């Protein structure tokens, strides 16, 4: 997957080669797990070096500060979320199938990268303003793609404001699983995605289109 470099911000990790990026990502995963356990503020670089079993100098080889490490983690996760999504959605002709795909993909990424996803939810606000704005831009790009996938379902009969509410409703259903869902529990990620999809499509979209036949039939 191609990693994008946000314009206007130069970091020590900006121009890493592929091998160095993989090593930096290992540090990032260790840091994300600690941020989940202790919180970003309470986690020190010494904690991260101990968890990753590297020297403090190894961290400073890739990152100039803890905030730069946090930015690297969140930027990489947003790149994972965005990578190929526009092309994938363009290849799916039916609007309802696009939403099913988005939900399945979103929950799948959460389960594969739980620590990174939780760090985004918990700690993005800890970023310095210049970094936070860049992560927010990527989140906005994701929002626009999901809203654009939702819009055709209503065949133009929905206001921009209502579409925004429905898009955030969908994100809420998918994102807040982080406070309770255990991917290793009795409900599989696919099973959870099916439940979320059915609830959203029946309870939200069909309330907007009462004449529409059931999307799951």
C-alpha positions in Angstrom: 0.0 0.0 0.0 1.3 3.4 -0.9 1.8 5.7 2.0 0.9 9.4 1.5 2.8 12.3 3.0 0.6 15.1 4.2 1.6 18.4 2.5 2.9 21.2 4.7 4.3 19.0 7.5 7.8 17.6 7.6 8.6 14.9 10.2 11.5 12.7 10.8 9.4 9.8 9.6 8.4 11.6 6.3 10.8 10.0 3.9 11.4 6.6 5.4 12.2 3.7 3.1 10.1 0.6 3.1 12.4 -1.3 5.5 12.6 1.6 7.9 8.9 2.2 7.7 8.2 -1.4 8.7 10.5 -1.0 11.8 8.8 2.3 12.6 5.4 0.6 12.3 6.5 -2.0 14.9 7.2 0.8 17.3 3.9 2.4 16.4 2.0 -0.8 17.2 3.7 -1.1 20.6 3.0 2.5 21.3 -0.7 2.1 20.4 -1.1 -0.8 22.7 0.4 1.2 25.6 -1.8 4.2 24.7 -4.8 2.0 25.0 -3.7 0.5 28.3 -2.3 3.6 30.1 -3.5 6.6 28.0 -1.4 8.8 25.7 -0.5 11.3 28.4 0.6 8.7 30.9 2.7 6.7 28.5 6.4 7.8 28.3 8.9 7.1 25.5 10.7 4.9 28.1 7.5 2.8 28.4 7.4 2.4 24.6 11.1 1.4 24.3 10.6 -1.2 27.0 7.5 -2.6 25.3 9.1 -2.7 21.9 12.4 -3.9 23.3 14.5 -1.3 21.6 16.8 1.5 22.8 15.5 5.1 23.2 17.9 6.1 20.4 16.0 3.8 18.1 12.8 5.7 18.7 14.6 9.1 18.1 16.0 7.7 14.9 12.4 7.6 13.5 10.5 10.2 15.6 11.5 13.5 17.1 8.8 13.4 19.8 5.9 11.3 21.2 3.5 13.5 19.3 5.2 12.8 16.0 4.9 9.0 16.9 1.2 9.5 17.6 0.8 11.3 14.2 2.6 8.5 12.4 0.2 5.9 14.0 -2.9 7.8 13.1 -1.8 8.8 9.7 -0.9 5.2 8.8 -4.3 4.0 10.1 -6.2 6.6 8.0 -4.2 5.6 5.0 -5.3 2.0 5.6 -8.9 3.2 5.8 -8.7 5.2 2.6 -6.5 3.0 0.5 -8.4 1.7 -2.5 -11.9 2.6 -1.1 -12.9 5.0 -3.9 -12.0 2.4 -6.5 -13.7 -0.4 -4.7 -16.9 1.5 -4.3 -16.8 2.5 -8.0 -16.8 -1.2 -8.9 -20.0 -1.9 -6.9 -23.0 -1.0 -9.0 -25.8 -1.3 -6.3 -26.0 1.5 -3.7 -27.2 -0.9 -0.9 -24.2 -3.2 -1.7 -21.9 -0.3 -1.3 -23.1 0.3 2.2 -22.8 -3.4 3.1 -19.2 -3.3 1.8 -18.4 -0.1 3.8 -19.7 -1.6 7.0 -18.0 -4.9 6.6 -14.7 -3.2 5.6 -14.8 -0.7 8.5 -15.5 -3.4 11.1 -12.9 -5.7 9.6 -10.2 -3.0 9.8 -11.2 -2.3 13.4 -10.7 -6.0 14.2 -7.4 -6.3 12.4 -6.0 -3.0 13.8 -7.8 -2.7 17.1 -5.1 -0.8 19.0 -4.7 1.7 16.1 -8.5 2.3 15.8 -8.8 2.9 19.6 -5.9 5.3 19.5 -7.7 7.3 16.8 -10.8 7.4 18.9 -9.1 8.2 22.2 -6.0 10.2 21.4 -6.4 12.2 18.2 -7.2 15.3 20.3 -3.7 15.1 21.9 -2.1 15.9 18.6 -0.6 19.4 18.0 -2.9 21.5 15.8 -0.8 21.1 12.7 -1.0 17.3 12.9 -4.6 17.2 14.1 -5.8 19.2 11.0 -4.1 16.7 8.7 -5.8 13.7 10.3 -9.1 15.6 10.3 -8.7 16.1 6.6 -8.4 12.4 6.0 -11.4 11.7 8.2 -13.4 14.3 6.2 -12.3 12.5 3.0 -13.6 9.2 4.4 -16.9 10.9 5.5 -17.4 12.3 2.0 -16.9 8.9 0.4 -19.4 7.3 2.7 -21.9 10.1 2.3 -21.6 9.8 -1.5 -22.3 6.1 -1.3 -25.4 6.7 0.8 -26.8 9.5 -1.3 -28.0 7.5 -4.4 -30.2 5.3 -2.2 -32.5 8.3 -1.8 -32.5 9.2 -5.5 -32.0 12.9 -4.7 -34.9 13.1 -2.2 -32.8 13.9 0.8 -31.4 17.2 2.1 -27.7 17.7 2.7 -28.3 18.1 6.4 -30.2 14.9 6.7 -27.6 13.0 4.7 -25.0 14.3 7.0 -26.9 13.1 10.1 -27.4 9.6 8.5 -23.7 9.4 7.6 -22.7 10.2 11.2 -25.3 7.8 12.5 -23.6 5.0 10.5 -20.2 6.0 11.7 -21.5 6.0 15.3 -22.8 2.5 14.9 -19.5 1.3 13.5 -17.1 3.3 15.7 -18.6 2.8 19.1 -18.1 -0.9 19.0 -14.7 -0.1 20.4 -16.1 0.3 23.9 -17.7 -3.1 24.1 -16.9 -5.4 21.2 -14.4 -8.3 21.6 -13.5 -9.7 18.2 -12.6 -13.0 19.9 -16.0 -13.3 21.5 -19.0 -15.3 20.3 -20.1 -12.8 17.7 -17.7 -12.9 14.7 -16.7 -9.7 12.9 -18.7 -10.8 9.9 -21.7 -11.5 12.2 -21.4 -8.1 13.8 -21.1 -6.4 10.4 -24.3 -8.2 9.3 -26.2 -7.1 12.4 -25.1 -3.4 12.0 -25.9 -3.5 8.3 -29.4 -5.0 8.8 -30.1 -2.5 11.7 -29.0 0.5 9.7 -30.6 -0.4 6.4 -33.9 -1.4 7.9 -34.1 1.1 10.7 -32.7 4.2 9.1 -32.8 4.0 5.3 -36.1 2.2 5.0 -37.7 4.8 7.3 -36.7 7.3 4.6 -38.1 5.1 1.8 -41.2 3.3 3.2 -42.1 1.9 -0.2 -38.7 0.3 -0.6 -38.6 -3.5 -0.4 -36.4 -5.1 2.3 -32.7 -4.8 1.4 -32.0 -8.1 2.9 -34.6 -10.1 1.1 
